[in-house]
Structure formats: C-alpha cells, structure tokens
Amino acid sequence: MLAAALCMSTALLAASGVAAQTYLLTDYPEFTAQVGDTKTLPLTLHNDAKQPVRLSLDVQGLPVGWKASLLGGGQPVRAALAPPETSVPLQLRLEIPADASAPQEHALTLMGRGDGESIVLPLRVMLAENVPPSLGLETRLPALRGAPGASFDFQFTARNDSGKDMLIQLDGQGPESFELTFSESYGSQQITSVPIKAGESKDLKLSVRTPQQAKADTYPVRLRVAGDNVQATADVQVELVGQPRLRLVGRDGRMSGEAQVGRTESLPILLRNEGSAPAANIQLSGSGPSGWDVSFEPKEVAALAPGEEVQVQARIQPSERSLVGDYMVTLLATGQGDSASGDFRITVKSSNLWGIWGVVVIAIAVLILVGAVARFGRR
C-alpha cells in the first residue's frame, strides 16, 4: 500500500510537471481500531527538494459520524510547511463513534495540495469489536538470595494488552515483617500506580527489605498489577541464608570493671551469637592504653551455635605508670562471617601495698611521738 501511495503521488506530480520530491509517509498504512476508540497515527511529510513546500492537508472518505484531526506539535493544523530536504512529523487522530458497526473495513485518503502539487496517502482501517482489558506481568529474576536485613530488588515488566490506556495499581504481598515498595526500574521515587498506554509496557522494580531478626528460610512474595477490573500476578522468592552475629557484653550487662597497677585482673565477658547461623573459629583479642596487657582465656572459641553464649575471661593488666582513674579498653571477637567489639571502662586503683605501708609509717610515727611525750614529759 505504501508503494502504491508513492507511485500515485509520483504520477500526480509528474502530471503537474513537478518533480516527485515530496512524500506523505506512515509506518502503519493499514491498522485496526476499536468501536468508540480514538486512534492516533504517526505521519511524516518529507521534502527532498531544494526549496520549501507548503501543503494543505485533508482527509477524505470518512464514514458518517467519524471525526479526523491532523496534529502538528500537539496542536490541530490544516497545513504543513516542509523546509528543504527536511521531514516534518505529523499525526492523524481518528475518533470512531461508539455506534459504528464492526467488523468492517474502511478506506481513507490523506490528501496534500499546494502550488499545483497533489500528494495522496491511502489508508485502510479495520474496525473490530472492543478488545477486552488484559494485563501481563513478567519478572526477570524470580528468586534472590541474601542475608537477613538486606534489601532485594526484583525487576519486572507490566504490560497493557488491552485496547485503551490504563492506570495500573501496584501491590505486593509478603511476610508481615517485610517492607515492600515499588519504583520505576531505574528510579528511587516510591510509587503506588503508573499509567501505561494501550499495547505498551513499562519496566518497574519491587524492593523487599527484610528484617535483621528474620530466620534463614525461603519466603514467598506475590506481585500484583490491577486496573479496569482485571489483574495479573507473579510470584517471587526471597531466600535468606543464615549469618552469625556476634556480641560481647559484660556479665549482668556491666561494661566496666576495676584493676590495680601491677596486677592482672580477670574480667568475665559473655560472648553471644545472636544470628541465624553458627559462628566458627572465633578469635578473641583486646587493646588498651600504651603499656597495658590485654588478653583472653581462652583465646579462641571453636564454634558457637545460634542463640548460644559462652563466658570467657578477659585478663587486663594496667601499666606500671598508670595513674588512678578511668581508662577505656576495647575487646574484639572475630569469627567466620562476623565480628564484634565492645568498649569497657576500667577504673585503675592504687595498690593495697602502698596503703599498708602508709598505715605502718603512720603507726611508727605515732609510737615515736608517744614515746617522746612520755620521756620528756617526766622531766
């Protein structure tokens, strides 16, 4: 049909003595429309000549009750001016009445006239019954795996397979503690609905945020798109794998202790695994101010099951040059898959030996004083 239109245009131009250098083109010279529908057909006015061409445009052969509008730049137009060797985009909008009979085929002709030049573009419209609304849903990766607390992004495509534009509502169902949000495929703005034109599709994204306390398991999540009393669903899965989560705390929850200069104090520490997988080969270490000695007994815990705790001893010896006061000591547990640290406040006190010597010195001074008073008092 396109070839026939070009041949007819060439013949008319040749008859008028003008070279066939201007064309009306469309990618869809034969198309289907529905009763009561408004159809928009893209057109192109192409000018190969060295001078501009102005054409008045008209649609002939319209059935009774049909309306046709020619659009340029989104506005109704009656003529178009094509600059030299340039194409001008146009649109033909057909409004088909609801009482039109179907199925039936109609032949239309788009005419362009100007400066003794005539161009025709024949079109054929097959009128069909209204296509019932239909939606499609397709996911790219139906299953994702990760650790608890992570966010999983499912890319999917929603299709509008019906004959008219629709506003699609987005919804998802998952475990109670999971957070589900929708956005465009490469956007971050959360959305709950999206418009999709007839016959088109849109790439979207479902983000599933899992809680940190979730157990290792496979969790189903259902996607749903709905509009005009139709819907489409798709099932995806979030597979959470176990992960250890270590924690160091003092006994009875205390994060403090006492030590004396020159002595090694043993501080009881609880090592817990609050994760969902066993922790293995846990190395224990610590650090303190310069000159301090911090170690553990034992130095390694071979394995710690989820929810299990074990008590270890942190051995802390302040430096000989440490003054009385509070100091911070950092204790560290490093295992396969996780690590934990804790800051403990250590209060350094003076040695009891110095206190004893002080008492002895005071006692000696008192005895000397009493003896002196007794001796010189009699004189």
ABEGO torsion letter per residue (X at the ends): XAAAAAAAAAAAAAAAGBBBABBBBBABABBBBBBGBBBBBBBBBBBABABBBBBBBBBBGBBBGBBBBBBBGGBBBABBBBBBGBBBBBBBBBBBBAABBOBBBBBBBBBBBEGGBBBBBBBBBBBBBBBBBBBBBBBABABBBBBBGBBBBBBBBBBBABABBBBBBBBBBBBAABBBBBBBAABABBBABBBBBBGBBBBBBBBBBBBAABBBBBBBBBBBBBEGGBBBBBBBBBBBBBBBBBBBBBBGGBABBBBBBGBBBBBBBBBBBABABBBBGBBBBBBBBBGBBBBBOBABBABBBBGBBBBBBBBBBBBAABBBEBBBBBBBBBBBGBBBBBBBBBBBBBBAAAAAAAAAAAAAAAAAAAAAAAAAAAX
